[in-house]
Amino acid sequence: MWRKTGLLGAPARVVACISAGVCLLVLGWMYRLLFSPLELLRAPDDVGYIADDGRSRAQAANEVRRRRKTGELPPVYPNGWYRALDSVMLDRGEVKNVSLLGEQVAVFRGQNGKAYVVDAYCPHLGANLAVGGRVVGSCLECPFHGWKFRGEDGKCVRIPYAEKVPEFAKVRRWPSCEVNGQILVWFHCDGEDPPWRVPELQQISRGEWIYRGRTEHFVNAHIEEIPENAADIAHLAHLHTPGIVSGVDLRYTNSKTWEFMQHDWKVQWEPEAAPDTHCSQMLVKHSLTVFGRHWPLLDVNVVARQIGPGVVFLLFQHSFLGRGVIMQFVTPAEPLLQCVTHSIFYQSNIPALVPKFILRAECIQFERDVMIWNNKKYVSRPLLVKEDSAIQKHRRWFSQFYSQNSPRLQFQHDTLDF
């Protein structure tokens, strides 16, 4: 009909195609904004470094890593539970290679649906079981010679060309668990069994809180520096008072352009009593002022519960915006490189835009800390005033996760470039 009326000439067809394409792009953007989870994954050199004089961010990051003084560090790998993968990242019958605690591990899900974690390197001739390895039942088959290792204990159960499997043929099995949509591994320098577990959040298990997104950052610092922020109450007023609209580059966050928005924080940190001495709590009351006027609608109460050295639950409660949790996991990839993830689960009846905004705001505030951590030196005997007393209290609490044999940094790798 359009051809008969002459309305669909070549120019009109071009305009119609462009209009349809733009509409599809807008609809896709609106769908991702309103319904899709937020996925914000930062590379190691994306945040916290100043690239000037024509250098790239990777060049700036590598220069900081080489020249920075580390200080007198505590042991680099505390005893505790650490995140290996999100559960949704590992399908049934799949294996993945993961770097954690200076080791390479193979994380695989057996045909029975259970996740297992073993050392990545085959004891036979050193092939990486996670690179080309195959899941057979609840075993992992080596891609080099077909040796099969049982997930539950790491024992070799079959060598295709051998009549007998030696009793000592096995790979190290890492104690692991799957809870709150995460696969966690237990590390202890002396091989001791875990005396405590990461608690299950029933709201996630029952489907009342659903996944709304995650962020991932790499922090070039000692692991203890990150949770210590909970007890460093004074830094909140200075570093995190400027509104999130002022961004993450600390050279500009205090610009007068953005003074119309200010955050206010009231914080208290305390370790928990027995039997939960491995836990601590930070109570946060947040309020926001815009053009000097308090906006009570954005007042938020947060209980941040740290469980061991590498797990934190930030529980949100708001009278209008609902309830949810941001789970923070800090996993050392190597002595001075921490993989930090934040995963948010929120009430299913709250629009996805709300938890995505909360996670984005948390990400902005966190990246300000990353710029500090990436460039600072660890001070073992800090110069503190009376108002900093919680910092020493936190260090005493955190020291329980170190043992006499906890690994220490022996030397710094100058060639590990991003």
N, C-alpha and C positions, 0 to 999 in steps of 0.2 A: 504494500500500500504506500510505504514511504517512497519507494522508487518511482511509483506512478505519479506521485505528487511532487517529486523532485526534491524532497526534504532530506534525502540520504545521499547527498553527493559526497565526494572524497573529503572535503574539509569538514563536513558534518560528522562523517564517520570517525575522523581523527579526534574531533572534539568529544564525541560520545565515548570513545575508548579511553581518552585521558580522564574524562569525568568519572567513568566507571572505576578506573584504577585508583583515582584519588578517594572515591567513596569507600572502596575496599580497604585502602590503607587506613582511612579514618576509623572505619568499623573495627578493623583489627587492633588499632591502637586503643580504642575505647574498650574493647573486650579485655585486652591485657591489663588496662588500668583498673577496670571494675571487677574482674573475675579471676585473672591469672595470679598465681603467687609471685611475689617479688623475688627475683634471683639476682643478687649483686655480688659478683665474684671478682675480687681485686687480685691482681698479680703482685708479686713481692716488691716491685719497684713502682707501683701505682700511687702509693700514698705515703706521705711523711718525709719526702725528700725535696730539696730545693734544687732544681735544675736551672742553672744560669750560665752565662758565658758560652752559650751555644752547645752545652752538653745535653745529652739525652737524659731521661730520668734513670735509665739503667746505669749509665756512666756515673751519675751523681750518687746512686745507691751503692755501687761498688766502691766508690772512693770513700764514702762514709764508713763502710764495713772495714776497709783496710786501715784507715787512719784512727778510728775511734778507740779510745782506751776502754778496756772492759771493766777494770776495777778488780777488787778481791771478791770473787764470786762464790756463792754457796754452791753445793752440788747441783748439777745441771738437770738431772732427771729425778724428781721426787717420786716416792712410792704412791701409787694411786691408780684410779680408773681414768682412761683416756678414750676419746672418741676416735674411731677408725674410719667409719663411713656412716652416712645416713642409710637407713634400712631400704629406702626406695631406690638407692643407687646399686643394689645388688639383687639381681633376679635369681630365681631358682636355676641351678646349674651353671651359674656364672662365677668367675674368679677375677679378682682385681689386685693389682700391686699397690701397696700403700707404704709410704715412708713415715715412720714414727720412731721417736726415741733413738735416733741414729741407726735404726735397723730397717731392713726391707722385709715386709711381711706379705703373705698371700692370704687374702680374705675371700672365702668362697662360701657359697650357699649350696648345701647338698640337695639331692632330689627329695629329701625328706623335709625341706624347707628351713632347716636349721643352719645358722651361720657359724663358720669355724675360722680360726685364725692360727696360722702356722708360719714358721720361718720360710722366707721365699726361696732360699737356695737349697737345692737338692744335695744331700750329703754324699751322693755318689760321685758326680763330677762337676757339681756347682751350677747346674742349669737353674734359671729362675722359673719356679713352678707357676708363677702368675703370668708369665709371658709365653703364651701358647699352651699352657697346661690345660687339662680337660677334667671336668668334674664327672666322676663315675660313681653313682650312688651317693654315699657319704664320704667318698675318698677323692683325693686329688692326684691325677696322673701326671707324671713328669713328661714334658714334651720331648726330652732328649732320648731316653731309653725305655720309657713306659713304666717306670717304677710307680706303684700306687701307695699313697700314704693316707691313713685313716684320720679323719678330721677330729675325732673325739680324743685321741691320745697321740697323734702324730706317727704312730707305728707303721712301718712298711708292711703291707699285707700281700704284695705280689711283685715278683720280678719276672717278666715274661720269659726270659731265657735261662733262668736259674732253677735248679731243683729245689733249693731250700732258701728261705729268707732268713738272714742272720737276726738273732734276737736284738742286737744292738742297732739295727737299721731303722732309724727313725729321724724325724725332724722335730724341732722344738714346737710344742703346742703352747699357745698363749691362752691363759684363762680369759674367757670372754662372756659377754651377756648381750642380750638385745632387749632394750627397754626404751619406752618413750620415742619410738621411731628411730633409734640410734643403735649402732653396733659399737660396743665399748670393749676395750681390752684392759687387763690388769697387769701392772708392772710393779715388781718389787725386786730390788737389787740382789736380795738373798734368796729369791725364789719362794718366798712365803706366800701362803694362800691369803686371799682377801679377807680381812676381819670385818668388813662392812660392804654394803651394796648401795648402788645408786637407786634411790626410791622411785617407784612407779607412780606417775601422775594419773590418777584414775579418770580425770576429765578427758585425757588423751585416749586412754584405753577404751573408754565407753563411747568415744566419738563425739563428746560434747564440745571439745576444743579441736579444731581442725587446722591442718597445715596451711599457713598463709605466706610463707616465704623464708628465705635465709640469706645471709651475707657471709662472705669469707674474706679474711685478711691474713697477711703474713706480717708478723711483728719481729723486728730484729732486736731482740732483748732477751734477758733472762726470764724464765717463766714466772718467778716470784714477783717481778715488777708489776705484772698485770693485775693479779688480785689485790696487791698492796694498795691500789688506788681506792679500794673500799674504805680503808682506814685513813687515807690521806684526805681528811675532810676539808682542809684549807684550800686544796687545789680546785675544788668545785666552784667556789666563789670567784676565783680568778680566771680559770680556764673555761668553765662551762656556763658562766653567766651570760655572755653575749648570745643573742638569739641565733637559732639555727640558720636564719637567712644570711648570716654573715659568713657562712661556709666553714672550711676546715683549715685553710692556710693561716697559720698563727700570725703571720705578718700583717694580716688585714682584718682579723676577727674583731679587734677593738676599734675599728674605724668608726668615726662619729656618724657616718652614713647610716649605720645599723643600730644606733643607740635607742631607737624607738621601741625595740623589743628586747626584753631582759628575762632571763630565767632566774628563779630563786629556789635554792635547795636547802632543806633542813635534813641533816643526815646523822645517823647514830650507828656505830659498828660494835658488835659484841660477839665473842666466841660462845658456842653453846655448851651447856653442861653435860655431864655423863648421862647416858651412854653415847651421846652424839658429839663427843669432843672433836671429832674430825670435821665438824660443821661449824659454820659461823653465819651471822646474819647482819645485813645492813638494812636499816629502815630508812626509806627516803620519802620525803614529802616535797613534791614539786609544784610550783605555781608559776604563772606567767603574767607579766605586765606588758601592755602595749600602749605606747604614748602615755606612760605613767599610770595607766588604769589597770587594775587587777581583773583578770578574766577567770572567774571561778569555774567556768565550764571546763577549762583545761587543767584544773588541779588534779594531780594523779598521785596516788599512794603506791609505792613499790616496796615489796619485801624481796631483797636479793639474798638468797640462801646459797652459800658456797658449800659444796660437798667434796671434800678432799682438795687436791691441788688443781684439778683440771675441769671441774664441773660447777656451773652456777645456774640456779633457777631465778629469773627475775619475774616475780608474780605481780601482775598488774590488776588493780581494782579501781573501777571508775563508776560513779553512780549513773552516768548516762551512756558512756561508751563501752561498758561491759567489762569482762574479765578475760585474762589470758596469761600466757607465759612466754618469755623469751629465754631459751636455753642457750647459755654460752658455754662453749667447749674450747679449752686451751690444750693443744697437743704439741709437744716439742717435736719438730721434724729433725732438728739437729740442735746442738747445745744452745745456740743463740738465735734460733729461728723458730718462732711459734706460729702454728696454724690456728687461727681463732675463728670460730664460726658462731653465728647467732641464728637460731631457728625459732620462728614465732608460730605458736599455736593459739588460736583465739576462738571465742564463742562462735558456733556455726551460724547463729541467727544475726550476727553483726555483719554489715557490709564489709567486703574484703578491703575496701579503701581505707577503713579505720586502722586495722592492724598493719597494713602496708605503710601508712603514714607514720605510725608509731615506730616500726622497724627502721624506716628511713631516717627519722629523727634520731633514733639511737645510734644509727650508723654515722651520722654527722658528728655527734658528740664523741663517739668512739675514735673516729679518725683524727680528731684533735689530740687525743691521747697518743695515738700511733706516732704522730709527728714528734712528740716528746720522747717516747720510748726509743724510736729508731735512732735518735741522735744523742741520748744521754749516757752517762757512765754510771755503773752501779757503785754506790757508796756504802761500804760495809759498816762504817762508823759515822753515820750522818750527824750533822750539826743541827740539833733539834731544840725547839722551845717547848714550854709547858703545854701549849695548845696542840703540839704534835704527838702527844703521848700515845695515841692510838696506833701510831705507826710501829713503835717498838713493841707494843702489845701484839700487833698483828704478826710481826716477825717471830716472836716467841711462839705464837700459835702455829705458824706455818712450819716451824722447825721440826714438828712431830713427823713430818713426811720425809725427813732425811734419816738415813741410817749411817753407821760407821763406814759401810762399803758403798755408799751412794757414789755414782760416777761423778768425777770433777773434770772441768775443762783442762786438758793437758797442753794444748796448743791451739792456735787459731789458724784456720785455713784461709790463706790469702788468695787462693785461686778459685774459690767457689763463687763465681760471678753469676748474677741474675741474667 
